[in-house]
């Protein structure tokens, strides 16, 4: 009777160990390969050196592409979070016919606008507007693709804010802007923080739109530059790629840790006095 539970527990432990190894091995490679004098695609104890970092920082476009990624993501994240919050608040509080259907249409559009089928019209439109090689315009296009999903998600958080809170604030003379800032936003803070991190990660890893709209290599973000990191023989440059990949991962992890510590992802908020 005791053999079956022990066997089941052992199999469960092995399964968990395999899953953890599946995710841990790439992370270990990412942490060790930048300091290996002869990095490869396999995991091994590194032959410690800092030459890989020197070569990466001497690359003419590596650090600049990371700066470009930050600019692009800040624009896309700020626009998505700000407009998504305002739009979701309006949809939550204003009763309009077909509102629920509109939300599902918005969610559908989020996959259409950023899909490959829309790339040609977007490129032609940006070309006619003279916005090719504009990081800010590309950030707005990326934000436009994320906005429908952001509105759809944020509306659920806005719906949890009791209307009585807003009515009480208005009784004491609060303006609509004050009600939004001091009543609605603090309660919906977990949702806003979630959308902020989600939007940044989506923009940070976006490849297709920057690849099409930013033709100048000096304007391209890290996600696009990564595919060009090859040596003279055309093979992947394993001297630069590990360091560049580690630097590429830091902003996303740092943002998550900051938001998690500063605002938290707990599903509750608080009202400012």
C-alpha positions as a Markdown table, in Angstrom:
| # | Residue | x | y | z |
|---|---|---|---|---|
| 1 | Unk | 0.0 | 0.0 | 0.0 |
| 2 | Unk | 2.9 | 2.3 | 0.7 |
| 3 | Unk | 4.8 | 1.5 | -2.5 |
| 4 | Unk | 2.4 | 3.3 | -4.9 |
| 5 | Unk | 2.4 | 6.6 | -3.0 |
| 6 | Unk | 6.2 | 6.5 | -2.8 |
| 7 | Unk | 6.4 | 5.7 | -6.5 |
| 8 | Unk | 4.0 | 8.5 | -7.4 |
| 9 | Unk | 5.9 | 11.0 | -5.2 |
| 10 | Unk | 9.2 | 10.0 | -6.8 |
| 11 | Unk | 7.8 | 10.3 | -10.3 |
| 12 | Unk | 6.4 | 13.7 | -9.4 |
| 13 | Unk | 9.8 | 14.8 | -8.0 |
| 14 | Unk | 11.6 | 13.7 | -11.2 |
| 15 | Unk | 9.1 | 15.5 | -13.3 |
| 16 | Unk | 9.6 | 18.7 | -11.4 |
| 17 | Unk | 13.3 | 18.3 | -11.6 |
| 18 | Unk | 13.2 | 17.9 | -15.4 |
| 19 | Unk | 11.0 | 21.0 | -15.8 |
| 20 | Unk | 13.3 | 23.0 | -13.5 |
| 21 | Unk | 16.3 | 21.9 | -15.5 |
| 22 | Unk | 14.6 | 22.7 | -18.7 |
| 23 | Unk | 14.3 | 26.4 | -17.6 |
| 24 | Unk | 17.5 | 26.5 | -15.5 |
| 25 | Unk | 20.0 | 25.4 | -18.1 |
| 26 | Unk | 19.5 | 28.3 | -20.4 |
| 27 | Unk | 19.6 | 30.7 | -17.5 |
| 28 | Unk | 22.9 | 29.2 | -16.3 |
| 29 | Unk | 24.3 | 29.5 | -19.8 |
| 30 | Unk | 23.2 | 33.1 | -20.0 |
| 31 | Unk | 25.0 | 33.8 | -16.6 |
| 32 | Unk | 28.2 | 31.9 | -17.4 |
| 33 | Unk | 28.8 | 32.3 | -21.2 |
| 34 | Unk | 29.6 | 36.1 | -21.0 |
| 35 | Unk | 32.6 | 35.3 | -18.8 |
| 36 | Unk | 33.9 | 32.3 | -20.9 |
| 37 | Unk | 36.9 | 32.9 | -23.1 |
| 38 | Unk | 35.6 | 30.3 | -25.5 |
| 39 | Unk | 31.8 | 30.3 | -25.2 |
| 40 | Unk | 29.8 | 27.6 | -27.1 |
| 41 | Unk | 26.2 | 26.5 | -27.3 |
| 42 | Unk | 26.7 | 24.0 | -24.5 |
| 43 | Unk | 26.9 | 24.5 | -20.8 |
| 44 | Unk | 30.2 | 24.1 | -19.1 |
| 45 | Unk | 32.4 | 25.7 | -16.4 |
| 46 | Unk | 33.7 | 28.9 | -17.9 |
| 47 | Unk | 37.3 | 29.9 | -18.5 |
| 48 | Unk | 36.9 | 33.2 | -16.8 |
| 49 | Unk | 37.6 | 36.4 | -18.8 |
| 50 | Unk | 36.3 | 39.9 | -19.3 |
| 51 | Unk | 37.4 | 40.1 | -23.0 |
| 52 | Unk | 33.9 | 39.3 | -24.2 |
| 53 | Unk | 32.6 | 42.5 | -22.4 |
| 54 | Unk | 35.3 | 44.6 | -24.0 |
| 55 | Unk | 34.5 | 43.3 | -27.5 |
| 56 | Unk | 30.8 | 43.9 | -27.0 |
| 57 | Unk | 31.2 | 47.5 | -25.8 |
| 58 | Unk | 33.5 | 48.1 | -28.7 |
| 59 | Unk | 30.8 | 46.9 | -31.2 |
| 60 | Unk | 29.6 | 50.0 | -33.1 |
| 61 | Unk | 25.9 | 49.4 | -32.6 |
| 62 | Unk | 25.5 | 47.1 | -29.6 |
| 63 | Unk | 25.0 | 49.7 | -26.8 |
| 64 | Unk | 23.2 | 52.1 | -29.0 |
| 65 | Unk | 20.6 | 49.5 | -29.9 |
| 66 | Unk | 19.9 | 48.9 | -26.2 |
| 67 | Unk | 19.3 | 52.7 | -25.8 |
| 68 | Unk | 17.1 | 52.6 | -28.8 |
| 69 | Unk | 15.1 | 49.8 | -27.3 |
| 70 | Unk | 14.6 | 51.7 | -24.1 |
| 71 | Unk | 13.4 | 54.8 | -26.0 |
| 72 | Unk | 11.0 | 52.7 | -28.1 |
| 73 | Unk | 9.6 | 50.8 | -25.1 |
| 74 | Unk | 9.2 | 53.9 | -22.9 |
| 75 | Unk | 7.1 | 55.5 | -25.7 |
| 76 | Unk | 5.0 | 52.4 | -26.3 |
| 77 | Unk | 4.5 | 51.7 | -22.6 |
| 78 | Unk | 3.6 | 55.2 | -21.5 |
| 79 | Unk | 1.1 | 55.6 | -24.4 |
| 80 | Unk | -0.4 | 52.1 | -23.8 |
| 81 | Unk | -0.8 | 52.5 | -20.1 |
| 82 | Unk | -2.1 | 56.0 | -20.1 |
| 83 | Unk | -4.6 | 55.7 | -22.9 |
| 84 | Unk | -5.6 | 52.2 | -21.9 |
| 85 | Unk | -6.4 | 53.4 | -18.3 |
| 86 | Unk | -8.5 | 56.3 | -19.6 |
| 87 | Unk | -10.3 | 54.3 | -22.2 |
| 88 | Unk | -11.0 | 51.4 | -19.8 |
| 89 | Unk | -12.4 | 53.8 | -17.2 |
| 90 | Unk | -14.7 | 55.4 | -19.7 |
| 91 | Unk | -15.9 | 52.0 | -21.0 |
| 92 | Unk | -16.5 | 50.9 | -17.4 |
| 93 | Unk | -18.5 | 53.9 | -16.3 |
| 94 | Unk | -20.4 | 54.9 | -19.4 |
| 95 | Unk | -23.3 | 52.8 | -20.5 |
| 96 | Unk | -23.4 | 52.6 | -24.3 |
| 97 | Unk | -25.2 | 50.1 | -26.5 |
| 98 | Unk | -23.1 | 47.1 | -27.6 |
| 99 | Unk | -20.3 | 47.9 | -25.1 |
| 100 | Unk | -19.5 | 44.2 | -24.5 |
| 101 | Unk | -19.4 | 43.5 | -28.2 |
| 102 | Unk | -17.1 | 46.5 | -28.6 |
| 103 | Unk | -14.7 | 45.1 | -26.1 |
| 104 | Unk | -14.4 | 41.8 | -27.9 |
| 105 | Unk | -13.9 | 43.6 | -31.2 |
| 106 | Unk | -11.1 | 45.5 | -29.6 |
| 107 | Unk | -9.5 | 42.3 | -28.4 |
| 108 | Unk | -9.8 | 40.9 | -31.9 |
| 109 | Unk | -8.2 | 44.0 | -33.4 |
| 110 | Unk | -5.2 | 43.6 | -31.1 |
| 111 | Unk | -4.3 | 40.5 | -33.0 |
| 112 | Unk | -5.1 | 42.0 | -36.4 |
| 113 | Unk | -3.2 | 45.3 | -36.0 |
| 114 | Unk | 0.0 | 43.6 | -35.0 |
| 115 | Unk | -0.3 | 40.6 | -37.3 |
| 116 | Unk | 1.7 | 40.0 | -40.4 |
| 117 | Unk | -1.3 | 40.7 | -42.6 |
| 118 | Unk | -1.2 | 44.3 | -41.5 |
| 119 | Unk | 2.5 | 44.9 | -42.0 |
| 120 | Unk | 2.2 | 46.0 | -45.7 |
| 121 | Unk | -0.5 | 48.6 | -45.0 |
| 122 | Unk | 1.3 | 49.9 | -41.9 |
| 123 | Unk | 4.6 | 50.2 | -43.9 |
| 124 | Unk | 2.9 | 52.1 | -46.8 |
| 125 | Unk | 1.1 | 54.4 | -44.4 |
| 126 | Unk | 4.3 | 55.2 | -42.4 |
| 127 | Unk | 6.2 | 55.7 | -45.7 |
| 128 | Unk | 3.6 | 58.2 | -47.0 |
| 129 | Unk | 3.6 | 60.1 | -43.7 |
| 130 | Unk | 7.4 | 60.3 | -43.8 |
| 131 | Unk | 7.8 | 58.4 | -40.5 |
| 132 | Unk | 10.2 | 55.7 | -41.5 |
| 133 | Unk | 13.2 | 55.6 | -39.2 |
| 134 | Unk | 11.3 | 57.4 | -36.5 |
| 135 | Unk | 11.6 | 55.7 | -33.1 |
| 136 | Unk | 8.7 | 57.7 | -31.6 |
| 137 | Unk | 6.4 | 56.9 | -34.5 |
| 138 | Unk | 7.3 | 53.2 | -34.3 |
| 139 | Unk | 6.6 | 53.3 | -30.6 |
| 140 | Unk | 3.1 | 54.7 | -31.3 |
| 141 | Unk | 2.4 | 52.0 | -33.9 |
| 142 | Unk | 3.5 | 49.3 | -31.3 |
| 143 | Unk | 1.3 | 51.0 | -28.7 |
| 144 | Unk | -1.7 | 51.0 | -31.1 |
| 145 | Unk | -1.4 | 47.2 | -31.4 |
| 146 | Unk | -1.3 | 46.7 | -27.7 |
| 147 | Unk | -4.0 | 49.2 | -26.7 |
| 148 | Unk | -7.1 | 47.0 | -27.4 |
| 149 | Unk | -5.8 | 44.1 | -25.2 |
| 150 | Unk | -4.7 | 46.6 | -22.5 |
| 151 | Unk | -8.2 | 48.2 | -22.5 |
| 152 | Unk | -9.8 | 44.8 | -22.3 |
| 153 | Unk | -7.7 | 43.7 | -19.4 |
| 154 | Unk | -7.8 | 47.0 | -17.4 |
| 155 | Unk | -11.6 | 47.3 | -17.6 |
| 156 | Unk | -11.9 | 44.3 | -15.3 |
| 157 | Unk | -9.8 | 46.0 | -12.7 |
| 158 | Unk | -11.7 | 49.3 | -13.1 |
| 159 | Unk | -15.0 | 47.4 | -12.7 |
| 160 | Unk | -13.9 | 46.3 | -9.2 |
| 161 | Unk | -13.8 | 50.0 | -8.0 |
| 162 | Unk | -17.1 | 50.6 | -6.1 |
| 163 | Unk | -19.0 | 53.5 | -7.5 |
| 164 | Unk | -19.8 | 54.5 | -3.9 |
| 165 | Unk | -16.2 | 55.6 | -3.5 |
| 166 | Unk | -16.5 | 58.0 | -6.4 |
| 167 | Unk | -19.8 | 59.3 | -5.3 |
| 168 | Unk | -18.4 | 60.0 | -1.8 |
| 169 | Unk | -15.5 | 61.9 | -3.3 |
| 170 | Unk | -17.9 | 64.0 | -5.5 |
| 171 | Unk | -20.0 | 64.8 | -2.4 |
| 172 | Unk | -16.9 | 66.4 | -0.8 |
| 173 | Unk | -16.2 | 68.5 | -3.9 |
| 174 | Unk | -13.7 | 66.4 | -5.8 |
| 175 | Unk | -13.4 | 67.1 | -9.5 |
| 176 | Unk | -13.5 | 64.3 | -12.1 |
| 177 | Unk | -9.7 | 64.4 | -12.4 |
| 178 | Unk | -9.3 | 64.1 | -8.7 |
| 179 | Unk | -11.7 | 61.2 | -8.5 |
| 180 | Unk | -9.7 | 59.4 | -11.2 |
| 181 | Unk | -6.3 | 60.2 | -9.6 |
| 182 | Unk | -7.1 | 59.6 | -5.9 |
| 183 | Unk | -9.9 | 57.1 | -5.9 |
| 184 | Unk | -9.9 | 55.0 | -9.1 |
| 185 | Unk | -6.2 | 54.7 | -9.9 |
| 186 | Unk | -5.0 | 53.6 | -6.4 |
| 187 | Unk | -7.6 | 50.8 | -6.3 |
| 188 | Unk | -6.8 | 49.7 | -9.9 |
| 189 | Unk | -3.1 | 50.0 | -9.2 |
| 190 | Unk | -2.3 | 46.2 | -9.5 |
| 191 | Unk | -3.9 | 46.1 | -13.0 |
| 192 | Unk | -2.1 | 49.2 | -14.1 |
| 193 | Unk | 1.2 | 47.8 | -12.9 |
| 194 | Unk | 0.5 | 44.5 | -14.7 |
| 195 | Unk | -0.3 | 46.3 | -18.0 |
| 196 | Unk | 2.9 | 48.5 | -17.6 |
| 197 | Unk | 5.1 | 45.5 | -17.3 |
| 198 | Unk | 3.2 | 43.6 | -20.0 |
| 199 | Unk | 3.4 | 46.5 | -22.4 |
| 200 | Unk | 7.1 | 47.0 | -21.8 |
| 201 | Unk | 7.9 | 43.3 | -22.3 |
| 202 | Unk | 5.8 | 43.2 | -25.5 |
| 203 | Unk | 7.5 | 46.3 | -26.9 |
| 204 | Unk | 11.0 | 45.1 | -25.8 |
| 205 | Unk | 10.7 | 41.8 | -27.6 |
| 206 | Unk | 8.9 | 43.2 | -30.7 |
| 207 | Unk | 11.0 | 42.4 | -33.8 |
| 208 | Unk | 8.8 | 42.7 | -36.9 |
| 209 | Unk | 7.5 | 46.3 | -36.6 |
| 210 | Unk | 11.0 | 47.8 | -35.8 |
| 211 | Unk | 12.5 | 45.7 | -38.5 |
| 212 | Unk | 10.1 | 47.1 | -41.1 |
| 213 | Unk | 9.9 | 50.7 | -39.9 |
| 214 | Unk | 13.5 | 51.4 | -38.7 |
| 215 | Unk | 15.7 | 50.8 | -41.8 |
| 216 | Unk | 18.7 | 52.8 | -40.4 |
| 217 | Unk | 20.9 | 50.4 | -38.3 |
| 218 | Unk | 21.6 | 53.3 | -35.9 |
| 219 | Unk | 17.9 | 53.6 | -35.0 |
| 220 | Unk | 17.2 | 49.8 | -34.7 |
| 221 | Unk | 16.5 | 48.3 | -31.2 |
| 222 | Unk | 18.3 | 45.4 | -29.7 |
| 223 | Unk | 15.7 | 42.8 | -30.8 |
| 224 | Unk | 16.5 | 43.7 | -34.5 |
| 225 | Unk | 20.3 | 44.0 | -34.0 |
| 226 | Unk | 20.5 | 40.6 | -32.3 |
| 227 | Unk | 19.9 | 38.8 | -35.6 |
| 228 | Unk | 22.9 | 40.6 | -37.2 |
| 229 | Unk | 25.5 | 39.6 | -34.6 |
| 230 | Unk | 27.6 | 37.3 | -36.8 |
| 231 | Unk | 31.3 | 36.8 | -37.3 |
| 232 | Unk | 33.2 | 37.1 | -40.6 |
| 233 | Unk | 32.2 | 33.6 | -41.6 |
| 234 | Unk | 28.5 | 34.2 | -41.2 |
| 235 | Unk | 28.2 | 32.1 | -38.0 |
| 236 | Unk | 26.7 | 33.4 | -34.8 |
| 237 | Unk | 29.2 | 35.6 | -33.0 |
| 238 | Unk | 29.4 | 33.7 | -29.7 |
| 239 | Unk | 31.8 | 36.3 | -28.3 |
| 240 | Unk | 29.3 | 39.2 | -28.4 |
| 241 | Unk | 25.9 | 37.4 | -28.3 |
| 242 | Unk | 26.2 | 36.1 | -24.6 |
| 243 | Unk | 27.1 | 39.5 | -23.2 |
| 244 | Unk | 24.6 | 41.2 | -25.4 |
| 245 | Unk | 21.9 | 38.7 | -24.4 |
| 246 | Unk | 22.6 | 39.3 | -20.7 |
| 247 | Unk | 22.4 | 43.1 | -21.1 |
| 248 | Unk | 19.3 | 42.6 | -23.2 |
| 249 | Unk | 17.6 | 40.7 | -20.3 |
| 250 | Unk | 18.5 | 43.1 | -17.5 |
| 251 | Unk | 15.9 | 46.0 | -18.2 |
| 252 | Unk | 12.9 | 43.6 | -18.2 |
| 253 | Unk | 14.0 | 41.9 | -15.0 |
| 254 | Unk | 14.8 | 45.2 | -13.3 |
| 255 | Unk | 11.4 | 46.7 | -14.3 |
| 256 | Unk | 9.6 | 43.7 | -12.9 |
| 257 | Unk | 11.5 | 43.8 | -9.6 |
| 258 | Unk | 11.0 | 47.6 | -9.3 |
| 259 | Unk | 7.2 | 47.4 | -10.0 |
| 260 | Unk | 6.8 | 44.3 | -7.8 |
| 261 | Unk | 8.6 | 46.1 | -4.8 |
| 262 | Unk | 7.2 | 49.5 | -5.4 |
| 263 | Unk | 3.6 | 48.7 | -6.2 |
| 264 | Unk | 3.2 | 45.0 | -5.9 |
| 265 | Unk | 1.1 | 42.6 | -7.9 |
| 266 | Unk | -1.3 | 41.9 | -5.1 |
| 267 | Unk | -4.9 | 42.2 | -6.2 |
| 268 | Unk | -5.8 | 45.0 | -3.9 |
| 269 | Unk | -5.0 | 48.7 | -3.8 |
| 270 | Unk | -5.6 | 51.7 | -1.5 |
| 271 | Unk | -7.3 | 55.0 | -1.7 |
| 272 | Unk | -5.2 | 58.2 | -1.2 |
| 273 | Unk | -6.4 | 60.5 | 1.4 |
